[in-house]
Amino acid sequence: MDPVQLIASFIAIVLLAGVAYKLFPEKDVLTLASAKEDYLRFNANAVIGTPILGKDHHTAILPLNAPGDQLGIVTKLGDQLVCRTLQKGDVTSLSANKDVLTIVCNDFTQPTIRICLGADDMARAETLITGFTKAAGDQNAA
């Protein structure tokens, strides 16, 4: 390939990438207000308690006052949002490592959710999510 064509192709690709970046920017970070709003679009009947927002602004845990025995999770994946409703027994395992809470669910669409949290939020999130583990679901079913 001719060096002039190579350089021209490279410049065209860079310009096209710049135009695409301007036309399709990454959406704003997740906030408490936007997490509530996005989850209510997914589950309009939900009454949301005080949410927990991850430090990286990519995931929020939404305790639901109604309907009962449910927990909402909103995760920002690139420019898309994934809203989930956890019910008793949906969480296969839960582990905390320093400031990262890992939730493993029995679902193939998003089997693992990692949330970076502060110390106070970590304790609150663990307490909330423990009630949705398999063991808690089995105990409540009896």
N, C-alpha and C positions, 0 to 999 in steps of 0.2 A: 504494500500500500504506500502510496506517495505521502511523504511527511506533511505536505500541505493539507491533504485530505484528512489525515489523522488529526492534525491540530484543529481543523475546521469542525470535524466530528466531535471532538472533545469540547470545544467551545459551545457547540449546539446542544450537547447533552447537559452541560452545566447551566446554560440559559434556560433550558426546558425544566430542569430540576428546580431552579429558582422560581420560575413562573408557577409550577405546581405547588411549591411551598407557600407562595403568597395566596394562591387560590384555595388551597385546602390546608389551612393551618391546624395545628393540634388544638383541640378544644381546651377551654379553661380547666384548671385543676378542680378536683372535687372539693366542695365545701359542705358544711353542715346543712345549709339551706338548699343547695343543689341536690344533695343526697336525698333529703326528704322529698323534694319536688320530683326527682326521678323515680323514687320508689313509689310515690303516690300515683304516678302515671302507670306503673306496673300493677299495683294493688290499691285501687281507689278507695276501698273500704277500710284501709288500715288506719289505726290511731297510733301515731308514733310517739314514743317516749323520748328521753334524752339520748341522742345518738352519740356514738364514739367514732371519731374520725382518726384514721391512721396518720402518722407523722408525715408520710410521703404524699398525702392527699390523693391516694389511689383507691382506698377502700374505706367503707364506713359500715359500722354495725348499728342496726336500728332496732332497739327493743320495741316490740309492739304491745301496746296496752289492749288493743282489740284488733283483730280476733286473738283470743287467748292462745297460749302455748305455741306461738310462732315468733320467729326472729327474722328480721330482714337484713340482708347484706347487699350492698351496692359496691361493685368493683369496676374501676375504670381500666379497660384494656385497650391501650392505644387511644383511638378516638371513639371507641365504642364503650357503652356501659352495659354491665351484666347485673341484673337485679335477681336476687334469689330470696325465697322464703324457706327458712329451715323450720322443720317440725320435729317433735320428739323422736329421737332415734335416727335422725338424718346424719349426725356427725359420727363417723367411724372412730376417729381419734383426734385428740387435741394435745398440742405440746407447745411449751414456751421455752425459747432459747434466747437469753438476754432480752432484747427488746422486740423480738419477732414471735408472733403468735401464729402457729400453723394449724389450720383446721382441715382435716381430711374428711370428705363426704363420700357417701355411697352413690355417687352420681358421675356418669362418664363425661358430662359436658364441662364441668369445672370441678374435678375431683379434689384439688388442693388449693386452699386460699391462704396466702401469707399476708399478715398485717403487721406493720411496724408501729409499735405503740410505746407510749411513755409508761412509767411505773404505775401511776394511779389508774390510767386507762387499762393497763394490762390486767390488773387485779379485777377490775370491774368486768372486763370482757371475759376473762376466764370463768368468773362466777356465772355470767349470763349464759355462756355457751356450754358449760358443763351440764346444764339441764337438758341439752339437746343431743347428748352422746347416746350411743347404742345402749349402754348400761342403764342410763336414766330412762330411756324410752322403754326398755324391757321391764324395769321396775314399775313404771307408771301404767303399763299395760295390764299388770296383774291385779 
